[in-house]
Amino acid sequence: MAQAGCDRCGSRVDAGRAGTAVLVLGTVNVAAPSVTAASLIFIAVQPGAVPLALPYVSSKTPGTGFTVTSLSLTDTATVAWWIVEPGG
């Protein structure tokens, strides 16, 4: 049984709650309808293109998705993302 605030069950993540995205000119819009106003969005740079600067979640729109932006406008890194809903 999953704990409150945990979107994981064993080693699997619910569909639409995790994935990867590639920055193009330092930004990428990620379609993720499961995003809510309370969502915590974690990102991690993946092997491949070395990030030129720090990528971060720059905005989120509930029901639509979120945007990852790098401090470098020429960044082409791949980031993994994971959406978690806080318990409470």
Buried (B, 14 or more C-beta within 10 A) or exposed (E): EEEEEEBBEEEEBEEEBBBBBBBEEBBBBBEBEBBEEEBEBEBEBBEEEEBBBEBEBEEBEEEEBBBBBBEBEEBBBBBEBBBBBEEE
